[in-house]
Structures are given as C-alpha cells and as structure tokens.
Amino acid sequence: EVQLVESGGGLVQRGGSLNLSCAASGFSFATHWMYWVRQAPGAGLEWVSRINDDGDTTDYADSVKGRFTISRDNAINTLFLHMNSLKPEDTAVYFCVTENTVHWGWPLHDLQSDFNYRGQGTQVTVSL
C-alpha cells in the first residue's frame, strides 16, 4: 500500500521557519520525482516545488523561490521542505505528491485527479 505521511506543519509568525517532512512507503521512492503542492483556504491547488529522483534537480514556484528549499533522503524514503521567511499568504495545507498526471507548472484541479500518490496533508498557518 502506498503511503505518504506529511508532518511538521504548525502555526508560525510572519518571517518564521518551518520544516516539513514526508515519509514515503509502498513504492520505489528513489525512482520517483517528488512534489510539494498546497491549497490555501478557498483557493485552488498550487504547485510549490519539485525534485528529481536523485535530488540534483529542483524547481520552485515563483511565489516561494528563494525562501523554500526542497530536498530528499532516499536512504530513509523521506522528502523535505524547508520554509524560511514565511508570509501569511503561505498559509495552506501542504501535500506531498507524486505520480502526477499534470505537467509541472500546468494548472492543477484536484489531488485525486492530478496525482496518483498523495498524502493527507499538513497544515501551515502563518500569522500576521
């Protein structure tokens, strides 16, 4: 059974930092590109970042570039997202996903149709 379990979310003040983790199991993590996406209250699903299978290629949405860092440890099947300089507009549920049916950067619709493997999400709230 494929499992993606996110952790590390919480409440933080503007300008603060959080580290998200995603523990993967049930599939070959080390051969998959991995992604973080997010969904803010009342808003659509949004790409955040991606990383290739061996971790040497990364991409970021313009809204998080320079503030967020994606990484992975294939030895422990875990994906990370280090978030710095957080802003209230970063408030969202963050999901660890893979097996995407939509190209990076293209509009997203919903988790179930856009990603075959997805976690339950972790809430990140950034206060003013």
FENBELRA-V740715 format. One record per residue. N is the residue number from 1. RES is the residue in one small letter. SS is DSSP state (H for helix, E for strand, L for the rest). Layout:
N;RES;SS  N;RES;SS
This chain:
1;e;L  2;v;L  3;q;E  4;l;E  5;v;E  6;e;E  7;s;E  8;g;L  9;g;L  10;g;E  11;l;E  12;v;E  13;q;E  14;r;L  15;g;L  16;g;L  17;s;L  18;l;E  19;n;E  20;l;E  21;s;E  22;c;E  23;a;E  24;a;E  25;s;E  26;g;L  27;f;L  28;s;L  29;f;H  30;a;H  31;t;H  32;h;L  33;w;L  34;m;E  35;y;E  36;w;E  37;v;E  38;r;E  39;q;E  40;a;L  41;p;L  42;g;L  43;a;L  44;g;L  45;l;E  46;e;E  47;w;E  48;v;E  49;s;E  50;r;E  51;i;E  52;n;L  53;d;L  54;d;L  55;g;L  56;d;L  57;t;L  58;t;E  59;d;E  60;y;E  61;a;L  62;d;L  63;s;L  64;v;L  65;k;L  66;g;L  67;r;L  68;f;E  69;t;E  70;i;E  71;s;E  72;r;E  73;d;E  74;n;L  75;a;L  76;i;L  77;n;L  78;t;E  79;l;E  80;f;E  81;l;E  82;h;E  83;m;E  84;n;L  85;s;L  86;l;L  87;k;L  88;p;H  89;e;H  90;d;H  91;t;L  92;a;E  93;v;E  94;y;E  95;f;E  96;c;E  97;v;E  98;t;E  99;e;E  100;n;E  101;t;L  102;v;L  103;h;L  104;w;L  105;g;L  106;w;L  107;p;L  108;l;L  109;h;L  110;d;L  111;l;H  112;q;H  113;s;H  114;d;H  115;f;E  116;n;E  117;y;E  118;r;E  119;g;L  120;q;L  121;g;L  122;t;E  123;q;E  124;v;E  125;t;E  126;v;E  127;s;E  128;l;L
